[in-house]
Amino acid sequence: MTELDLLGLKCPLPALRTAKRLELLPSGAELVLLADDPLAPLDIQHLCNDGGHGLLSREPLAAGGWRFVIRRG
């Protein structure tokens, strides 16, 4: 499982960097994403819907932000 730490980055960078990383992964691979941009939940959901990826989970982080698990489509 690959992890991508995007804490501290603001929109649209988390979505853009997530899309770029997903392109490098084989179909079915899982990506763990850490992000704290307020728009990240919407942007990541939209990215998954448009790209045919599965958003497996979205959990809040204790320090603020979220931990997403995405399965590449």
GUTI-868107 format. One record per atom (N, C-alpha, C, O): residue number from 0; residue in three letters; atom name; z, x, y. Coordinates in steps of 0.2 Angstrom, whole numbers, plus 5000, padded with zeros to 4 digits. Example, Ala and Ser with C-alpha at 12.3 -4.5 7.8 and 13.67 -1.06 7.14 Angstrom:
# residues 2
+------+------+------+------+------+------+
: resi : resn : name :    Z :    X :    Y :
+------+------+------+------+------+------+
:    0 :  ala :    N : 5039 : 5066 : 4972 :
:    0 :  ala :   CA : 5039 : 5062 : 4978 :
:    0 :  ala :    C : 5039 : 5066 : 4984 :
:    0 :  ala :    O : 5042 : 5071 : 4983 :
:    1 :  ser :    N : 5035 : 5064 : 4989 :
:    1 :  ser :   CA : 5036 : 5068 : 4995 :
:    1 :  ser :    C : 5039 : 5064 : 5000 :
:    1 :  ser :    O : 5040 : 5067 : 5006 :
+------+------+------+------+------+------+
END
This chain:
# residues 73
+------+------+------+------+------+------+
: resi : resn : name :    Z :    X :    Y :
+------+------+------+------+------+------+
:    0 :  met :    N : 5000 : 5004 : 4994 :
:    0 :  met :   CA : 5000 : 5000 : 5000 :
:    0 :  met :    C : 5000 : 5004 : 5006 :
:    0 :  met :    O : 5004 : 5009 : 5007 :
:    1 :  thr :    N : 4996 : 5003 : 5011 :
:    1 :  thr :   CA : 4995 : 5007 : 5017 :
:    1 :  thr :    C : 4999 : 5004 : 5022 :
:    1 :  thr :    O : 5000 : 4997 : 5023 :
:    2 :  glu :    N : 5002 : 5008 : 5027 :
:    2 :  glu :   CA : 5006 : 5005 : 5032 :
:    2 :  glu :    C : 5003 : 5007 : 5039 :
:    2 :  glu :    O : 5001 : 5013 : 5039 :
:    3 :  leu :    N : 5003 : 5003 : 5044 :
:    3 :  leu :   CA : 5000 : 5004 : 5050 :
:    3 :  leu :    C : 5006 : 5002 : 5055 :
:    3 :  leu :    O : 5007 : 4996 : 5056 :
:    4 :  asp :    N : 5008 : 5007 : 5059 :
:    4 :  asp :   CA : 5013 : 5006 : 5064 :
:    4 :  asp :    C : 5010 : 5005 : 5071 :
:    4 :  asp :    O : 5008 : 5010 : 5074 :
:    5 :  leu :    N : 5010 : 4999 : 5074 :
:    5 :  leu :   CA : 5007 : 4998 : 5080 :
:    5 :  leu :    C : 5012 : 4996 : 5085 :
:    5 :  leu :    O : 5011 : 4992 : 5090 :
:    6 :  leu :    N : 5018 : 4997 : 5084 :
:    6 :  leu :   CA : 5024 : 4996 : 5089 :
:    6 :  leu :    C : 5023 : 4999 : 5095 :
:    6 :  leu :    O : 5021 : 5005 : 5096 :
:    7 :  gly :    N : 5023 : 4995 : 5101 :
:    7 :  gly :   CA : 5023 : 4998 : 5107 :
:    7 :  gly :    C : 5016 : 4997 : 5110 :
:    7 :  gly :    O : 5014 : 4998 : 5116 :
:    8 :  leu :    N : 5011 : 4995 : 5106 :
:    8 :  leu :   CA : 5004 : 4994 : 5108 :
:    8 :  leu :    C : 5003 : 4986 : 5111 :
:    8 :  leu :    O : 5006 : 4982 : 5108 :
:    9 :  lys :    N : 4999 : 4985 : 5116 :
:    9 :  lys :   CA : 4998 : 4979 : 5119 :
:    9 :  lys :    C : 4991 : 4976 : 5117 :
:    9 :  lys :    O : 4987 : 4980 : 5116 :
:   10 :  cys :    N : 4990 : 4970 : 5117 :
:   10 :  cys :   CA : 4984 : 4966 : 5116 :
:   10 :  cys :    C : 4978 : 4969 : 5120 :
:   10 :  cys :    O : 4979 : 4970 : 5126 :
:   11 :  pro :    N : 4973 : 4971 : 5117 :
:   11 :  pro :   CA : 4970 : 4969 : 5111 :
:   11 :  pro :    C : 4971 : 4975 : 5105 :
:   11 :  pro :    O : 4968 : 4974 : 5100 :
:   12 :  leu :    N : 4974 : 4980 : 5107 :
:   12 :  leu :   CA : 4974 : 4986 : 5103 :
:   12 :  leu :    C : 4977 : 4984 : 5096 :
:   12 :  leu :    O : 4974 : 4987 : 5091 :
:   13 :  pro :    N : 4982 : 4981 : 5095 :
:   13 :  pro :   CA : 4985 : 4979 : 5088 :
:   13 :  pro :    C : 4979 : 4976 : 5083 :
:   13 :  pro :    O : 4978 : 4978 : 5078 :
:   14 :  ala :    N : 4976 : 4971 : 5086 :
:   14 :  ala :   CA : 4971 : 4968 : 5082 :
:   14 :  ala :    C : 4965 : 4972 : 5081 :
:   14 :  ala :    O : 4962 : 4973 : 5075 :
:   15 :  leu :    N : 4963 : 4976 : 5086 :
:   15 :  leu :   CA : 4957 : 4981 : 5085 :
:   15 :  leu :    C : 4958 : 4986 : 5080 :
:   15 :  leu :    O : 4954 : 4988 : 5076 :
:   16 :  arg :    N : 4964 : 4989 : 5080 :
:   16 :  arg :   CA : 4966 : 4994 : 5076 :
:   16 :  arg :    C : 4967 : 4992 : 5069 :
:   16 :  arg :    O : 4966 : 4995 : 5064 :
:   17 :  thr :    N : 4970 : 4986 : 5068 :
:   17 :  thr :   CA : 4970 : 4983 : 5062 :
:   17 :  thr :    C : 4964 : 4981 : 5058 :
:   17 :  thr :    O : 4963 : 4983 : 5052 :
:   18 :  ala :    N : 4959 : 4979 : 5062 :
:   18 :  ala :   CA : 4952 : 4977 : 5060 :
:   18 :  ala :    C : 4949 : 4984 : 5057 :
:   18 :  ala :    O : 4946 : 4984 : 5052 :
:   19 :  lys :    N : 4950 : 4989 : 5061 :
:   19 :  lys :   CA : 4947 : 4996 : 5060 :
:   19 :  lys :    C : 4950 : 4998 : 5053 :
:   19 :  lys :    O : 4946 : 5001 : 5049 :
:   20 :  arg :    N : 4956 : 4998 : 5052 :
:   20 :  arg :   CA : 4960 : 5000 : 5046 :
:   20 :  arg :    C : 4958 : 4996 : 5040 :
:   20 :  arg :    O : 4957 : 4999 : 5035 :
:   21 :  leu :    N : 4957 : 4990 : 5041 :
:   21 :  leu :   CA : 4955 : 4985 : 5035 :
:   21 :  leu :    C : 4948 : 4987 : 5033 :
:   21 :  leu :    O : 4947 : 4987 : 5027 :
:   22 :  glu :    N : 4944 : 4989 : 5037 :
:   22 :  glu :   CA : 4937 : 4991 : 5035 :
:   22 :  glu :    C : 4937 : 4997 : 5031 :
:   22 :  glu :    O : 4932 : 4998 : 5027 :
:   23 :  leu :    N : 4942 : 5001 : 5031 :
:   23 :  leu :   CA : 4942 : 5007 : 5027 :
:   23 :  leu :    C : 4945 : 5006 : 5020 :
:   23 :  leu :    O : 4945 : 5010 : 5016 :
:   24 :  leu :    N : 4948 : 5000 : 5019 :
:   24 :  leu :   CA : 4952 : 4999 : 5013 :
:   24 :  leu :    C : 4947 : 4995 : 5008 :
:   24 :  leu :    O : 4943 : 4991 : 5010 :
:   25 :  pro :    N : 4948 : 4996 : 5002 :
:   25 :  pro :   CA : 4944 : 4992 : 4997 :
:   25 :  pro :    C : 4946 : 4985 : 4997 :
:   25 :  pro :    O : 4952 : 4983 : 4998 :
:   26 :  ser :    N : 4942 : 4981 : 4995 :
:   26 :  ser :   CA : 4944 : 4973 : 4994 :
:   26 :  ser :    C : 4950 : 4973 : 4989 :
:   26 :  ser :    O : 4950 : 4976 : 4984 :
:   27 :  gly :    N : 4954 : 4968 : 4991 :
:   27 :  gly :   CA : 4961 : 4967 : 4987 :
:   27 :  gly :    C : 4966 : 4972 : 4989 :
:   27 :  gly :    O : 4972 : 4971 : 4987 :
:   28 :  ala :    N : 4965 : 4977 : 4993 :
:   28 :  ala :   CA : 4970 : 4982 : 4995 :
:   28 :  ala :    C : 4975 : 4978 : 5000 :
:   28 :  ala :    O : 4973 : 4974 : 5004 :
:   29 :  glu :    N : 4981 : 4980 : 5000 :
:   29 :  glu :   CA : 4986 : 4977 : 5005 :
:   29 :  glu :    C : 4988 : 4982 : 5011 :
:   29 :  glu :    O : 4989 : 4988 : 5009 :
:   30 :  leu :    N : 4988 : 4979 : 5017 :
:   30 :  leu :   CA : 4990 : 4983 : 5022 :
:   30 :  leu :    C : 4997 : 4980 : 5025 :
:   30 :  leu :    O : 4997 : 4974 : 5027 :
:   31 :  val :    N : 5002 : 4985 : 5026 :
:   31 :  val :   CA : 5008 : 4983 : 5030 :
:   31 :  val :    C : 5007 : 4985 : 5037 :
:   31 :  val :    O : 5005 : 4990 : 5039 :
:   32 :  leu :    N : 5008 : 4980 : 5042 :
:   32 :  leu :   CA : 5007 : 4981 : 5049 :
:   32 :  leu :    C : 5013 : 4979 : 5052 :
:   32 :  leu :    O : 5016 : 4974 : 5051 :
:   33 :  leu :    N : 5015 : 4984 : 5057 :
:   33 :  leu :   CA : 5021 : 4983 : 5061 :
:   33 :  leu :    C : 5018 : 4982 : 5068 :
:   33 :  leu :    O : 5015 : 4987 : 5071 :
:   34 :  ala :    N : 5020 : 4977 : 5072 :
:   34 :  ala :   CA : 5018 : 4976 : 5079 :
:   34 :  ala :    C : 5023 : 4972 : 5082 :
:   34 :  ala :    O : 5027 : 4968 : 5080 :
:   35 :  asp :    N : 5024 : 4973 : 5089 :
:   35 :  asp :   CA : 5028 : 4970 : 5093 :
:   35 :  asp :    C : 5025 : 4967 : 5099 :
:   35 :  asp :    O : 5029 : 4964 : 5104 :
:   36 :  asp :    N : 5019 : 4967 : 5100 :
:   36 :  asp :   CA : 5015 : 4963 : 5105 :
:   36 :  asp :    C : 5016 : 4956 : 5104 :
:   36 :  asp :    O : 5016 : 4953 : 5099 :
:   37 :  pro :    N : 5018 : 4952 : 5110 :
:   37 :  pro :   CA : 5020 : 4945 : 5109 :
:   37 :  pro :    C : 5014 : 4941 : 5106 :
:   37 :  pro :    O : 5015 : 4935 : 5103 :
:   38 :  leu :    N : 5008 : 4943 : 5107 :
:   38 :  leu :   CA : 5002 : 4939 : 5105 :
:   38 :  leu :    C : 5000 : 4941 : 5098 :
:   38 :  leu :    O : 4995 : 4939 : 5095 :
:   39 :  ala :    N : 5003 : 4946 : 5095 :
:   39 :  ala :   CA : 5001 : 4949 : 5088 :
:   39 :  ala :    C : 5001 : 4943 : 5083 :
:   39 :  ala :    O : 4996 : 4943 : 5079 :
:   40 :  pro :    N : 5006 : 4939 : 5082 :
:   40 :  pro :   CA : 5005 : 4933 : 5077 :
:   40 :  pro :    C : 4999 : 4929 : 5078 :
:   40 :  pro :    O : 4996 : 4928 : 5072 :
:   41 :  leu :    N : 4997 : 4927 : 5084 :
:   41 :  leu :   CA : 4991 : 4924 : 5084 :
:   41 :  leu :    C : 4985 : 4928 : 5083 :
:   41 :  leu :    O : 4980 : 4926 : 5080 :
:   42 :  asp :    N : 4985 : 4934 : 5086 :
:   42 :  asp :   CA : 4979 : 4938 : 5085 :
:   42 :  asp :    C : 4978 : 4940 : 5078 :
:   42 :  asp :    O : 4972 : 4941 : 5075 :
:   43 :  ile :    N : 4983 : 4942 : 5074 :
:   43 :  ile :   CA : 4983 : 4944 : 5067 :
:   43 :  ile :    C : 4980 : 4938 : 5063 :
:   43 :  ile :    O : 4976 : 4939 : 5058 :
:   44 :  gln :    N : 4983 : 4932 : 5064 :
:   44 :  gln :   CA : 4981 : 4926 : 5060 :
:   44 :  gln :    C : 4974 : 4925 : 5061 :
:   44 :  gln :    O : 4970 : 4924 : 5057 :
:   45 :  his :    N : 4971 : 4925 : 5068 :
:   45 :  his :   CA : 4964 : 4924 : 5069 :
:   45 :  his :    C : 4960 : 4930 : 5066 :
:   45 :  his :    O : 4955 : 4928 : 5063 :
:   46 :  leu :    N : 4962 : 4936 : 5066 :
:   46 :  leu :   CA : 4958 : 4941 : 5063 :
:   46 :  leu :    C : 4958 : 4940 : 5055 :
:   46 :  leu :    O : 4952 : 4941 : 5053 :
:   47 :  cys :    N : 4963 : 4938 : 5052 :
:   47 :  cys :   CA : 4963 : 4937 : 5045 :
:   47 :  cys :    C : 4958 : 4931 : 5044 :
:   47 :  cys :    O : 4954 : 4931 : 5039 :
:   48 :  asn :    N : 4959 : 4925 : 5047 :
:   48 :  asn :   CA : 4954 : 4920 : 5046 :
:   48 :  asn :    C : 4947 : 4921 : 5047 :
:   48 :  asn :    O : 4943 : 4919 : 5043 :
:   49 :  asp :    N : 4945 : 4925 : 5053 :
:   49 :  asp :   CA : 4938 : 4927 : 5054 :
:   49 :  asp :    C : 4936 : 4932 : 5049 :
:   49 :  asp :    O : 4930 : 4932 : 5047 :
:   50 :  gly :    N : 4940 : 4936 : 5047 :
:   50 :  gly :   CA : 4937 : 4942 : 5042 :
:   50 :  gly :    C : 4938 : 4940 : 5035 :
:   50 :  gly :    O : 4936 : 4944 : 5031 :
:   51 :  gly :    N : 4941 : 4934 : 5033 :
:   51 :  gly :   CA : 4941 : 4933 : 5026 :
:   51 :  gly :    C : 4947 : 4936 : 5023 :
:   51 :  gly :    O : 4947 : 4937 : 5016 :
:   52 :  his :    N : 4952 : 4939 : 5026 :
:   52 :  his :   CA : 4958 : 4942 : 5024 :
:   52 :  his :    C : 4963 : 4937 : 5023 :
:   52 :  his :    O : 4964 : 4932 : 5026 :
:   53 :  gly :    N : 4968 : 4939 : 5018 :
:   53 :  gly :   CA : 4974 : 4935 : 5017 :
:   53 :  gly :    C : 4980 : 4937 : 5021 :
:   53 :  gly :    O : 4982 : 4943 : 5020 :
:   54 :  leu :    N : 4983 : 4933 : 5025 :
:   54 :  leu :   CA : 4989 : 4935 : 5028 :
:   54 :  leu :    C : 4995 : 4933 : 5023 :
:   54 :  leu :    O : 4997 : 4927 : 5023 :
:   55 :  leu :    N : 4998 : 4938 : 5019 :
:   55 :  leu :   CA : 5002 : 4936 : 5014 :
:   55 :  leu :    C : 5009 : 4935 : 5017 :
:   55 :  leu :    O : 5013 : 4930 : 5014 :
:   56 :  ser :    N : 5011 : 4938 : 5022 :
:   56 :  ser :   CA : 5018 : 4937 : 5025 :
:   56 :  ser :    C : 5018 : 4939 : 5032 :
:   56 :  ser :    O : 5014 : 4943 : 5034 :
:   57 :  arg :    N : 5023 : 4936 : 5036 :
:   57 :  arg :   CA : 5024 : 4938 : 5042 :
:   57 :  arg :    C : 5032 : 4937 : 5043 :
:   57 :  arg :    O : 5035 : 4932 : 5043 :
:   58 :  glu :    N : 5035 : 4943 : 5044 :
:   58 :  glu :   CA : 5043 : 4943 : 5044 :
:   58 :  glu :    C : 5045 : 4946 : 5051 :
:   58 :  glu :    O : 5042 : 4951 : 5053 :
:   59 :  pro :    N : 5050 : 4943 : 5054 :
:   59 :  pro :   CA : 5053 : 4946 : 5060 :
:   59 :  pro :    C : 5056 : 4953 : 5059 :
:   59 :  pro :    O : 5059 : 4954 : 5054 :
:   60 :  leu :    N : 5056 : 4958 : 5063 :
:   60 :  leu :   CA : 5059 : 4964 : 5063 :
:   60 :  leu :    C : 5066 : 4964 : 5067 :
:   60 :  leu :    O : 5066 : 4960 : 5072 :
:   61 :  ala :    N : 5071 : 4967 : 5064 :
:   61 :  ala :   CA : 5077 : 4966 : 5068 :
:   61 :  ala :    C : 5077 : 4969 : 5075 :
:   61 :  ala :    O : 5081 : 4967 : 5079 :
:   62 :  ala :    N : 5073 : 4974 : 5076 :
:   62 :  ala :   CA : 5072 : 4977 : 5083 :
:   62 :  ala :    C : 5067 : 4974 : 5087 :
:   62 :  ala :    O : 5066 : 4976 : 5093 :
:   63 :  gly :    N : 5064 : 4968 : 5085 :
:   63 :  gly :   CA : 5059 : 4965 : 5088 :
:   63 :  gly :    C : 5052 : 4966 : 5085 :
:   63 :  gly :    O : 5051 : 4972 : 5083 :
:   64 :  gly :    N : 5048 : 4961 : 5086 :
:   64 :  gly :   CA : 5042 : 4962 : 5083 :
:   64 :  gly :    C : 5041 : 4959 : 5076 :
:   64 :  gly :    O : 5046 : 4955 : 5074 :
:   65 :  trp :    N : 5036 : 4961 : 5072 :
:   65 :  trp :   CA : 5035 : 4958 : 5066 :
:   65 :  trp :    C : 5032 : 4963 : 5061 :
:   65 :  trp :    O : 5029 : 4968 : 5063 :
:   66 :  arg :    N : 5033 : 4961 : 5054 :
:   66 :  arg :   CA : 5030 : 4965 : 5049 :
:   66 :  arg :    C : 5025 : 4960 : 5045 :
:   66 :  arg :    O : 5027 : 4955 : 5043 :
:   67 :  phe :    N : 5019 : 4962 : 5045 :
:   67 :  phe :   CA : 5014 : 4958 : 5042 :
:   67 :  phe :    C : 5012 : 4961 : 5036 :
:   67 :  phe :    O : 5011 : 4967 : 5036 :
:   68 :  val :    N : 5010 : 4957 : 5031 :
:   68 :  val :   CA : 5007 : 4960 : 5025 :
:   68 :  val :    C : 5000 : 4956 : 5024 :
:   68 :  val :    O : 5000 : 4950 : 5024 :
:   69 :  ile :    N : 4995 : 4960 : 5024 :
:   69 :  ile :   CA : 4988 : 4958 : 5024 :
:   69 :  ile :    C : 4984 : 4960 : 5018 :
:   69 :  ile :    O : 4985 : 4966 : 5016 :
:   70 :  arg :    N : 4981 : 4956 : 5014 :
:   70 :  arg :   CA : 4977 : 4958 : 5009 :
:   70 :  arg :    C : 4969 : 4958 : 5011 :
:   70 :  arg :    O : 4967 : 4952 : 5013 :
:   71 :  arg :    N : 4966 : 4963 : 5010 :
:   71 :  arg :   CA : 4959 : 4964 : 5013 :
:   71 :  arg :    C : 4955 : 4959 : 5008 :
:   71 :  arg :    O : 4955 : 4959 : 5002 :
:   72 :  gly :    N : 4950 : 4955 : 5012 :
:   72 :  gly :   CA : 4946 : 4951 : 5008 :
:   72 :  gly :    C : 4940 : 4954 : 5006 :
:   72 :  gly :    O : 4935 : 4951 : 5003 :
+------+------+------+------+------+------+
END
